[in-house]
Amino acid sequence: MALPKYTLRDFEAQFPDDAACLEWLKDFLYPDGIHCKRCKRITTHHRANTRPSYCCDRCGNHVHPTAGTIYHKSSTPLRLWFYAIFIMASTRYGISAKQLERELGVTYKTAWRMFKQIRSMLAGETAKMYGRIEIDETYIGGRKSRKGRATGFENKTPVLGIAERDTKIMRATALPDATRATILPIVRERLPSKFTAPLPKVSGV
């Protein structure tokens, strides 16, 4: 069965403003919670009022989810970055920087810089990954209809995440299903050949 298409209406509902985009980025980068460098453990964090960061409830240390990403130190609203990625990733025949300029309402210089960085990021999806690798799958969207990992995900999209632990680079891929037959070819494509025989165990597969 074909996966439901992620539409512009879906995007606008999920990312209505910069705060929603920052919250998604935080959850994506820290799915198990934010590890505070001062407290040296995972602690509860709250959103800062004056800057795009999260503060540790115990010591007040700030964590910036945009650090080390293409959004770092950008004056362009985060939602425009997300929208640019959405239209570039969903356009079958590609999109030019000039069209991006018109879509976003920014200068051509800004559109070209965004276009170049997003295209580089999307092109890097097939690049090999090295070092300490973490692999896991999750389910995004909808409500789980009943308990259990094997069932109850009819309204969710399976997503495979492969991360380089040292560089914090992560590749996420939407899947038609989370079976071994679907996941292992993607893992083999991402990892160098010397690491795929024997292949590392994939969590949940």
Residue frames as qw, qx, qy, qz and C-alpha x, y, z in Angstrom:
[[0.000, 0.889, 0.458, 0.000, 0.00, 0.00, 0.00],
 [0.399, 0.544, -0.032, 0.737, 1.39, 3.41, -0.95],
 [0.342, -0.359, -0.466, 0.733, 2.35, 5.77, 1.86],
 [0.087, 0.903, 0.416, -0.063, 0.12, 8.86, 2.29],
 [0.481, 0.509, 0.038, 0.713, 1.66, 11.93, 0.65],
 [0.360, -0.543, -0.323, 0.686, 2.95, 14.66, 2.94],
 [0.259, 0.751, 0.427, 0.431, 1.19, 17.76, 1.65],
 [0.163, 0.436, -0.128, 0.876, 1.61, 21.51, 2.08],
 [0.579, -0.595, -0.132, -0.542, -1.35, 21.45, 4.44],
 [0.889, -0.310, -0.274, 0.197, 0.44, 18.82, 6.53],
 [0.566, 0.201, -0.213, 0.771, 3.56, 20.96, 6.60],
 [0.120, -0.542, 0.022, -0.832, 1.68, 24.08, 7.70],
 [0.753, -0.543, -0.191, -0.319, -0.10, 22.16, 10.44],
 [0.882, -0.210, -0.228, 0.354, 3.11, 20.57, 11.74],
 [0.530, -0.120, -0.061, 0.837, 5.32, 23.68, 11.46],
 [0.055, 0.892, 0.431, 0.126, 3.16, 26.79, 11.99],
 [0.066, -0.976, 0.165, -0.126, 6.03, 28.90, 13.37],
 [0.361, 0.632, -0.621, 0.292, 9.72, 28.96, 14.34],
 [0.471, -0.436, 0.609, -0.466, 8.97, 27.58, 17.80],
 [0.935, 0.094, 0.229, -0.254, 7.43, 24.42, 16.34],
 [0.741, 0.571, -0.332, 0.124, 10.43, 23.98, 14.02],
 [0.051, 0.630, -0.652, 0.419, 12.90, 24.38, 16.88],
 [0.702, -0.264, 0.508, -0.424, 10.96, 21.92, 19.02],
 [0.951, 0.289, 0.005, -0.113, 10.98, 19.36, 16.20],
 [0.527, 0.647, -0.482, 0.265, 14.72, 19.85, 15.70],
 [0.282, -0.549, 0.637, -0.462, 15.34, 19.41, 19.42],
 [0.855, -0.073, 0.393, -0.330, 13.31, 16.19, 19.54],
 [0.861, 0.480, -0.167, -0.010, 15.03, 14.91, 16.41],
 [0.378, 0.646, -0.558, 0.358, 18.54, 15.55, 17.73],
 [0.080, -0.298, 0.774, -0.553, 17.84, 14.46, 21.31],
 [0.643, -0.221, -0.549, -0.486, 15.20, 11.70, 21.13],
 [0.673, -0.292, -0.633, 0.245, 16.20, 10.38, 24.58],
 [0.386, -0.894, -0.177, 0.142, 16.44, 13.80, 26.21],
 [0.335, 0.842, -0.265, 0.329, 19.20, 16.44, 26.35],
 [0.823, -0.235, -0.265, 0.444, 22.43, 15.44, 28.03],
 [0.128, -0.985, 0.063, -0.092, 23.62, 18.41, 30.07],
 [0.669, 0.450, -0.395, 0.440, 27.39, 18.85, 29.87],
 [0.109, -0.585, 0.463, -0.657, 27.54, 20.52, 33.28],
 [0.756, -0.304, 0.331, -0.476, 25.31, 18.04, 35.11],
 [0.085, 0.389, -0.904, -0.158, 26.86, 15.19, 33.08],
 [0.235, 0.248, 0.932, -0.117, 23.53, 13.44, 32.66],
 [0.086, -0.453, -0.622, -0.633, 20.19, 13.75, 30.87],
 [0.032, -0.337, -0.539, 0.771, 18.16, 16.47, 32.56],
 [0.220, 0.770, 0.599, -0.015, 14.88, 18.29, 31.98],
 [0.270, -0.071, 0.185, 0.942, 15.25, 21.39, 29.81],
 [0.233, 0.772, 0.515, -0.291, 12.86, 24.27, 29.12],
 [0.482, 0.620, 0.302, 0.540, 12.71, 26.65, 26.16],
 [0.337, -0.277, -0.145, 0.888, 14.57, 29.93, 26.69],
 [0.203, 0.805, 0.463, -0.309, 12.46, 33.07, 26.35],
 [0.086, 0.882, -0.141, -0.441, 14.93, 35.31, 24.53],
 [0.151, 0.588, -0.700, -0.376, 16.90, 32.99, 22.22],
 [0.869, 0.156, -0.310, -0.354, 16.47, 29.75, 20.25],
 [0.314, 0.343, -0.834, 0.298, 17.89, 27.47, 22.92],
 [0.767, -0.461, -0.388, -0.220, 16.89, 25.21, 25.80],
 [0.082, -0.650, 0.543, -0.525, 18.00, 25.67, 29.41],
 [0.511, -0.069, -0.830, 0.212, 18.78, 22.92, 31.90],
 [0.523, -0.710, -0.269, -0.387, 16.33, 23.09, 34.81],
 [0.808, -0.447, -0.211, 0.319, 19.12, 22.19, 37.23],
 [0.576, -0.354, 0.067, 0.734, 22.07, 24.39, 36.26],
 [0.234, 0.855, 0.123, -0.447, 20.75, 26.75, 33.56],
 [0.335, -0.328, 0.642, 0.607, 23.21, 25.62, 30.90],
 [0.573, 0.571, 0.011, -0.588, 22.02, 26.46, 27.38],
 [0.517, 0.012, 0.780, 0.353, 21.81, 24.01, 24.47],
 [0.374, 0.551, -0.169, -0.727, 21.29, 25.30, 20.93],
 [0.786, 0.228, 0.573, -0.033, 19.67, 22.70, 18.62],
 [0.599, 0.799, 0.012, -0.051, 20.75, 24.66, 15.54],
 [0.229, -0.777, 0.558, 0.177, 24.46, 24.44, 16.44],
 [0.362, -0.279, 0.846, 0.276, 26.41, 22.41, 13.92],
 [0.515, 0.508, 0.690, 0.029, 23.53, 22.41, 11.42],
 [0.336, 0.386, 0.414, 0.753, 22.89, 24.40, 8.24],
 [0.194, -0.859, -0.385, -0.274, 20.70, 26.74, 10.32],
 [0.629, -0.467, -0.231, 0.577, 23.56, 27.76, 12.64],
 [0.244, -0.467, -0.002, 0.850, 23.93, 31.56, 13.00],
 [0.127, 0.369, 0.627, 0.674, 21.44, 32.15, 10.19],
 [0.161, 0.190, 0.275, -0.929, 19.25, 35.24, 10.44],
 [0.461, -0.070, -0.582, -0.666, 16.66, 33.59, 8.18],
 [0.687, -0.241, 0.331, -0.601, 13.63, 32.31, 10.15],
 [0.297, -0.213, 0.931, -0.011, 13.82, 28.60, 10.88],
 [0.628, 0.429, 0.567, -0.316, 10.39, 28.02, 9.37],
 [0.515, 0.751, -0.227, -0.346, 11.63, 29.37, 6.02],
 [0.006, -0.499, 0.860, 0.108, 14.50, 26.90, 6.14],
 [0.457, 0.096, 0.861, -0.203, 12.05, 24.07, 6.83],
 [0.620, 0.627, 0.279, -0.381, 9.75, 25.22, 4.04],
 [0.320, 0.722, -0.527, -0.315, 12.67, 25.45, 1.61],
 [0.170, -0.278, 0.945, 0.011, 13.66, 21.88, 2.46],
 [0.564, 0.337, 0.669, -0.348, 10.06, 20.76, 2.04],
 [0.611, 0.705, 0.042, -0.358, 9.69, 22.18, -1.47],
 [0.209, 0.667, -0.685, -0.207, 13.18, 21.11, -2.58],
 [0.257, -0.183, 0.944, -0.092, 12.68, 17.56, -1.33],
 [0.528, 0.392, 0.687, -0.308, 9.16, 17.19, -2.73],
 [0.481, 0.717, -0.143, -0.484, 9.71, 18.70, -6.19],
 [0.923, 0.117, 0.350, 0.112, 10.33, 15.82, -8.60],
 [0.697, 0.565, 0.119, 0.425, 12.21, 17.80, -11.25],
 [0.548, -0.101, -0.171, 0.812, 14.12, 20.09, -8.96],
 [0.051, -0.951, -0.304, 0.032, 13.83, 23.76, -8.11],
 [0.528, 0.492, -0.099, 0.685, 16.11, 26.71, -8.89],
 [0.348, -0.283, -0.402, 0.798, 17.48, 29.27, -6.47],
 [0.126, -0.115, -0.202, -0.964, 15.47, 31.91, -8.36],
 [0.547, -0.412, -0.579, -0.443, 12.25, 29.99, -7.74],
 [0.566, -0.377, -0.590, 0.434, 13.26, 29.58, -4.11],
 [0.150, -0.030, -0.132, 0.979, 13.68, 33.35, -3.93],
 [0.380, -0.258, -0.340, -0.821, 10.09, 33.83, -5.15],
 [0.641, -0.371, -0.661, -0.118, 8.64, 31.12, -2.90],
 [0.568, -0.372, -0.498, 0.539, 10.31, 32.39, 0.28],
 [0.025, -0.958, -0.197, -0.205, 10.21, 36.12, -0.36],
 [0.603, -0.639, 0.161, 0.450, 13.93, 36.55, 0.41],
 [0.182, 0.812, -0.394, -0.389, 16.80, 38.09, -1.53],
 [0.865, 0.404, -0.290, -0.061, 18.46, 36.07, -4.27],
 [0.219, 0.585, -0.692, 0.363, 21.69, 36.02, -2.25],
 [0.508, -0.263, 0.639, -0.514, 19.87, 34.44, 0.69],
 [0.903, 0.219, 0.111, -0.353, 17.97, 32.02, -1.57],
 [0.684, 0.539, -0.489, 0.052, 21.18, 30.91, -3.28],
 [0.023, -0.489, 0.761, -0.427, 22.95, 30.31, 0.05],
 [0.692, -0.074, 0.520, -0.496, 20.00, 28.27, 1.34],
 [0.866, 0.400, -0.121, -0.273, 19.69, 26.42, -1.98],
 [0.474, 0.577, -0.648, 0.151, 23.37, 25.48, -1.98],
 [0.186, -0.368, 0.783, -0.466, 23.40, 24.24, 1.62],
 [0.771, 0.071, 0.401, -0.490, 20.12, 22.30, 1.36],
 [0.816, 0.467, -0.281, -0.193, 21.15, 20.69, -1.93],
 [0.274, 0.531, -0.760, 0.254, 24.44, 19.65, -0.37],
 [0.440, -0.209, 0.699, -0.523, 22.59, 18.15, 2.59],
 [0.850, 0.244, 0.198, -0.423, 20.10, 16.26, 0.40],
 [0.683, 0.551, -0.476, -0.059, 22.85, 15.01, -1.92],
 [0.032, 0.509, -0.790, 0.340, 24.72, 13.72, 1.11],
 [0.815, -0.165, 0.250, -0.496, 21.96, 11.27, 1.92],
 [0.968, 0.213, -0.130, -0.027, 23.79, 8.55, -0.02],
 [0.229, 0.721, -0.586, 0.291, 27.25, 9.29, 1.41],
 [0.745, -0.083, -0.627, 0.212, 29.01, 6.59, 3.38],
 [0.465, -0.792, 0.132, -0.372, 29.07, 6.91, 7.16],
 [0.640, 0.296, -0.600, 0.379, 32.02, 6.05, 9.38],
 [0.073, -0.409, 0.571, -0.708, 33.14, 5.75, 12.98],
 [0.115, 0.167, 0.884, -0.422, 30.76, 4.63, 15.73],
 [0.325, -0.154, -0.520, -0.775, 27.40, 4.07, 14.06],
 [0.301, 0.189, 0.744, -0.565, 23.98, 3.90, 15.74],
 [0.276, -0.092, -0.684, -0.669, 21.00, 2.49, 13.84],
 [0.183, 0.303, 0.802, -0.482, 17.37, 2.40, 14.89],
 [0.101, -0.380, -0.621, -0.678, 13.87, 2.76, 13.50],
 [0.134, 0.288, 0.558, -0.766, 10.87, 4.68, 14.76],
 [0.123, 0.573, 0.749, 0.308, 7.30, 5.50, 13.69],
 [0.059, -0.200, -0.097, 0.973, 6.13, 9.05, 12.98],
 [0.350, -0.051, -0.300, -0.886, 2.65, 10.55, 12.64],
 [0.650, -0.255, -0.547, -0.462, -0.89, 9.44, 13.46],
 [0.561, -0.464, 0.465, -0.504, -2.06, 7.54, 16.51],
 [0.134, 0.196, -0.971, -0.003, -1.22, 4.01, 17.46],
 [0.656, -0.221, -0.336, -0.638, -4.44, 2.00, 17.28],
 [0.901, -0.401, -0.095, -0.133, -3.37, -0.72, 19.68],
 [0.454, -0.754, 0.471, 0.062, -0.42, -1.78, 21.77],
 [0.879, -0.031, 0.411, 0.241, 2.67, -3.60, 20.56],
 [0.159, -0.593, 0.464, 0.639, 5.59, -2.98, 18.24],
 [0.258, 0.031, 0.851, 0.456, 4.53, -5.35, 15.52],
 [0.033, 0.620, 0.713, 0.325, 0.99, -4.02, 15.18],
 [0.179, -0.824, -0.415, 0.341, -0.89, -0.77, 15.68],
 [0.261, -0.500, 0.222, 0.796, 1.12, 1.45, 13.32],
 [0.464, 0.546, 0.643, 0.271, -1.31, 1.60, 10.42],
 [0.139, 0.962, 0.221, 0.083, -1.40, 5.41, 10.53],
 [0.386, -0.813, 0.303, 0.315, 2.34, 5.90, 11.13],
 [0.683, 0.674, -0.278, 0.047, 5.30, 6.08, 8.76],
 [0.873, -0.344, 0.071, 0.339, 8.36, 3.98, 9.65],
 [0.263, 0.917, -0.270, 0.129, 11.59, 5.98, 9.58],
 [0.907, -0.093, -0.118, 0.393, 15.10, 4.55, 9.75],
 [0.077, -0.970, 0.220, -0.068, 17.79, 6.64, 11.42],
 [0.882, 0.052, -0.112, 0.455, 21.54, 6.04, 11.01],
 [0.153, -0.979, 0.098, -0.094, 23.84, 8.31, 13.02],
 [0.642, 0.348, -0.420, 0.539, 27.56, 8.87, 13.32],
 [0.589, -0.690, -0.374, 0.193, 27.98, 9.12, 17.05],
 [0.558, -0.301, -0.029, 0.773, 31.17, 11.19, 16.96],
 [0.144, 0.109, 0.297, 0.938, 30.16, 13.77, 14.32],
 [0.281, 0.426, 0.577, -0.637, 26.42, 13.73, 15.20],
 [0.335, 0.234, -0.507, -0.759, 25.60, 13.47, 11.49],
 [0.485, 0.183, 0.797, -0.309, 22.34, 11.62, 10.99],
 [0.255, 0.062, -0.650, -0.714, 20.53, 10.26, 7.96],
 [0.480, 0.218, 0.661, -0.534, 16.79, 9.60, 8.18],
 [0.190, 0.074, -0.756, -0.621, 14.90, 7.60, 5.56],
 [0.682, 0.074, 0.269, -0.676, 11.12, 7.08, 5.33],
 [0.071, -0.156, 0.970, 0.170, 10.30, 3.42, 4.72],
 [0.597, -0.135, -0.479, -0.629, 7.33, 1.52, 3.26],
 [0.870, -0.422, -0.206, -0.149, 7.75, -0.92, 6.17],
 [0.245, -0.778, 0.545, -0.193, 10.26, -1.78, 8.91],
 [0.996, -0.013, 0.087, -0.015, 11.07, -5.31, 7.81],
 [0.627, -0.471, 0.451, 0.426, 14.60, -6.70, 7.63],
 [0.624, 0.363, 0.527, 0.449, 14.35, -6.97, 3.84],
 [0.186, 0.922, 0.216, 0.263, 13.68, -3.23, 3.57],
 [0.369, -0.914, 0.156, 0.071, 16.15, -1.96, 6.18],
 [0.774, -0.335, 0.366, 0.392, 19.28, -4.01, 5.49],
 [0.623, 0.488, 0.302, 0.532, 19.86, -2.79, 1.89],
 [0.007, -0.951, -0.033, -0.306, 19.75, 0.81, 3.15],
 [0.632, -0.717, 0.264, 0.131, 22.22, -0.01, 5.92],
 [0.802, 0.014, 0.377, 0.463, 24.55, -1.67, 3.41],
 [0.416, 0.750, 0.223, 0.464, 24.34, 1.40, 1.19],
 [0.213, -0.951, 0.067, -0.214, 25.24, 3.79, 4.03],
 [0.658, -0.638, 0.382, 0.118, 28.07, 1.80, 5.65],
 [0.210, 0.648, -0.689, -0.247, 31.45, 0.97, 4.07],
 [0.839, 0.126, -0.463, -0.258, 31.60, -2.59, 2.71],
 [0.413, 0.264, -0.779, 0.390, 34.07, -3.75, 5.35],
 [0.238, -0.099, 0.607, -0.752, 31.46, -3.08, 8.04],
 [0.718, 0.085, -0.029, -0.691, 28.55, -4.82, 6.35],
 [0.897, 0.102, -0.414, -0.119, 29.90, -8.37, 6.43],
 [0.143, -0.529, -0.836, 0.002, 28.96, -9.43, 8.99],
 [0.097, -0.617, -0.226, -0.747, 26.39, -6.64, 9.28],
 [0.028, -0.108, 0.608, -0.786, 25.88, -4.96, 12.69],
 [0.050, -0.489, -0.864, 0.106, 22.63, -5.93, 14.40],
 [0.137, -0.360, -0.216, -0.897, 19.82, -3.48, 13.62],
 [0.162, 0.093, 0.689, -0.700, 17.66, -2.66, 16.63],
 [0.568, 0.332, 0.367, -0.658, 14.13, -4.00, 16.22],
 [0.614, 0.448, -0.457, -0.462, 14.87, -5.95, 13.02]]
